[in-house]
Amino acid sequence: MIKTAQRSQLGAGVAGLGVGEHHARALATHRAIGTVWLYDHRRERAESVANIVPRSRVAESFTSLLENPEVDIISIASFDDAHYGQVTAALAARKHVFVEKPMCRTTDELREISRLWTGAGRKLRLGSNLALRAAPLYRWLKDTIARGDLGELFAIDGDYLYGRLHKITDGWRKDVGDYSVMLGGGIHLLDMMLWLTGRRPVSVTAAGNRISSRDTGFRYDDFRTATLRFEDGMVGRITANFGCVHPHHHVLRVFGTAATFIYDDTGARLHESRDPASEPRAIEAAPLPASKGDLIPGFVESIANDTDFTYETQTVFDGISVAIACDRAAASGKSEDVEYV
């Protein structure tokens, strides 16, 4: 934590105030944070959020956040195609960075982010809002897997059901060059696969289509599925389904030799017996975080207490690497190795 005679708390800036409003609220309520500067390309939006977020002030531009010596943390919640430029600018300005997913969209971009982060001695905290990590259900599941209660894992599959077709046909996503539903949504389930197991896939095959959005202005696959192979033989399967007729939701199944975990429309449960007459054990923990800012307190604590954040950053890099490989495999129609950064 940076301390001076004049300032004993961290300052934060938030860029983009859609989802970023949740970032601002989480920052403003943290004991280690002083002032929160708010920037949005719509000034009236920044002023509106400033009226409800305590200790906040409106910033004139993103550049003003970079140049402000009292801003230690920059939280980025802009459109996907702006993330890379803003992340690299913030790292170059020696700011800690928390960014909405995806952190970036290409391997070259990820390499440059890694170069800047490594060049700063990996002392700058760099995180991404992979919000399912904050869900009580998945914190419980991570501990359950680590204890070995599921036995040896042999398969994981998950479905990201976006269920809001209008947001890609009418919203900003249709105007973003080479928009990826895997990077834009499926990455949540890819991250769960990596984060829950501590394992990384070595290769991937993938396919997709644009049937649901075929007669719209959206130009890219709205459905994509990927099958991932791990070195120890485990198999993963993830879909990013933006065109489905279904409420916004996700499904996750984890298969082990001793038990099977399932979360879907009917809730979370653990099957612990192969007896067809046995009932699964219901798991009551919440499958979503309480808010979209729930990972921010831990990020701030790492800065305030000077604790290591390298593992969290590397797992974000890994998830981006896997998502990019999924897109590359869908384009080539062949199995592609995952190129980790």
Secondary structure, 3 states (H helix, E strand, C coil): CCCCCCCCCEEEEEECCCCHHHHHHHHHCCCCEEEEEEECCCHHHHHHHHCCCCCEEECCCHHHHHHCCCCCEEEECCCHHHHHHHHHHHHHCCCEEEECCCCCCCHHHHHHHHHHHHHCCCCCCEEECCHHHHCHHHHHHHHHHHCCCCCCEEEEEEEEECCCCHHHHCCHHHHCCCCCHHHHHHHHHHHHHHHHHCCCEEEEEEEEECCCCCCCCCCCCCEEEEEEEECCCCEEEEEEECCCCCCCEEEEEEEECCCEEEEECCEEEEECCCCCCCCCEEECCCCCCCCCCCCHHHHHHHHHCCCCCHHHHHHHHHHHHHHHHHHHHHHHCCCEECCCC
